[in-house]
Amino acid sequence: MYPIGAVIFDMDGVLVHSNPIHTIVLKAFCKEHGYDLSDAYLKEHIYGRTNQDWITALFGDIPQKKKDALANQKEQMFRDAFNPKEHVVSGIFEFLEVLNVHGIKMAVATSAPKENADHILHGLTISHYFEVVLNSSHVTKSKPNPEPYLKAAKALGELPEKCIVFEDSISGVESGLAAGAKVVGIATTHTHKELEHCHL
């Protein structure tokens, strides 16, 4: 049996089925700023990435203060629209409790800002399950770079190859694989075929 040291969860699309709301909010936000984004663009260039990454890619080389203001506006729009209890990924409460009963360490490694992580984890009353919660402020390189999962594993005191990562985005899957972890793909955002390079 593979010795499991820890389980590391992405948040959006893994703990909560939030991408449909993110899609609505992102499209409204971008339209307000003169960009009409397709679903394909969102999947390929935004999901799983930090605001700093995708805002820079879309808006270009703008001052940091402006990037921060845009990110704050978009995320406040999301929190205003999203009730975590209404969008829980099926089975997550039971699964977290099973891992807890077996003494398996758990962490969250999300590209979302701290405010969103707090909104979702506290909203679902599941914060106590996680020894570590990494958000966008904790990394300098976002997914698909392996830094988020390498840092989460290190914070848990585990080797990445003894960790199982749960991910829904392509960039997140690439991040987990590059870190050396086993990766389980959750088909909330992409199809099973699109996630076939995951271990499960």
N, C-alpha and C positions, 0 to 999 in steps of 0.2 A: 504493500500500500504506500502511496506517495505521502511522505511526511509533510503535513500542512503546518507551516509556522504561523501564518496569518492570512486573513482575507481582507482585501482592499477594494472598496466600492467607489466607482464613480457615483455621482449623485443624480443629475438630470438624465432621465431615460432609464435609470437603473433602480433608484429608490422611489422616484416619482416619475410619472409619465407626463413630463412637463414640456417636452418639445413642441406639441401642438400649440400650447399657449405661447411659448417662446417664438414660434413661427408667426403667429398673429401679431404679437407685439413687435418683433423685429421688422416685419413688413410695414407695419404702421409707422414705426419709428423712422425707418429708412425712407419711406415715401414722404414723410414730413420734411426730410432733409434732401429730397430730390433724387432718390435712388429707388428704382422698381426692381426688387430682387426676386429671382425665380426660386422654386423649391430646390432645384438642382444646385444653385449657387449656395444656398444655405447649407445643404448637406455636405458639399465639397469644401467650403471655405469658412464656415462659421461654427457649426456644431462641434463641440469638444474643445474649442479654442478660447483663449482669454479675450476679454474685450479689447485689451491693448493690441493684441495681434490682429483681430479682424477689423477693428476700427482704423488702424493704420493702413491695412491693405485696401480698405474701401475709400477712406477719406484722404489718404495720402499723408504727406509729411506736414502735419499740423502741430501747433504747440501742445506740449503735454497738458497744460491747463485745459485746453479745449477738448482733448481726448478724454480727460477725467470727467469733464462736464457732460459730454455725450454718453459716456459709460454710465454715469450716475442717473441720467435721465432715462436711459433705456431700462436699467435695472429697477428703478422705482416704478416704471410702467408695468414691468413684469410682476413685481410683488403686489401691486395694487390689483392685478388681474388674477393672481394665482392663489388658490386655497389648497394647500398640500393634501389635506384630508380627502379632497374630492378626486385626487389623481394618483392614488397610491398604486405602485406596481403590484400586481396580484401575488400574494404569498410572502411578501417581504417581511412582515411582522413575525410570521411563523419561522421563517428561515433565520432571521437574526437571533431569535430565541434558541433555536437548535444549536447554532454556533456558540452562543453564550453558555448553554448548558454543558457543552463539550470543552469549554475553556479555551476556545480559539480566539486569538486576538483579532480585533477588527479596526479598520481605519476607513476614512473617506478621503479621497483625493479628487477634488473637483476644480474645474477651470472657472467656476463661478466665484463672485466676490463673497467676502465674509457675511455680508448682510443677507445674501440669498441663502447661504448655507445655514445660517441661524434661523431664518424664516422657515425653511423646510424641515430641518432636524428638530427644532423646538416645536414646530407646528405639528409634527407627527409624534412627539414625545419619545424620540429614539436616540437622543444625544448620548445617553448613558451607556449605550452599547459600544461606543467608539473611543478607544484610547487616544486616537489622533484624528484631527480633522484638518486637512490641508486645503487651503483655498488659493485663489489666484495671487494673493499677496505673498505667498510663501515660495514662489518659484520665479526664476528669471527667464526660463525657457519653458513654454507651455507645450502640451501635447500637440503633435506626435513625438516631441522630444521625450526621452525616458525620465527626465528629471522629476516630474511629479511622483512617479511610482518608486523611483530610487529613493527619494526623500521620505516617502511614506514608510517604505520597508525599513529604512535606517531608523526612523523615529520609533518604530515598533521593536527595534532590536533584532530584526530578522533579515536573512539573506533574501534578495528578490526572488531567487529560484525556488524558495520555499513558500512563496506567496501565491495566492490565487487572486487574480484581478477580475472584477465584473465590470464590463464595459458595453456601451451601446453604440458609440460613434467610431468611425473608421480611424480618426486621429487618436482616439483613446486606446483603441485596440493596438495600433502601431506603437504607442507609448509603452503599453504593458509588455508587449512582445520584446521591444528593444531593451527594456529593463531586465529581461530574462525571466519574467514571471510566467506562470500558466495563465491563460486568458480565456474566460468564459464570455461569449458574446450574447447579449440580451437583445432580442429582435423587436425592440420598440421603435427604433428609428430607421434601421436598415433591415433588409431581408436576410433570411438564413443564408442564402447564396452569397450575399455581399459580405457576410461574416464567416465564410467557410475557412478562412485562414486562422481562425481561433482554434484553441485546443478542443473546445466544446461549444 
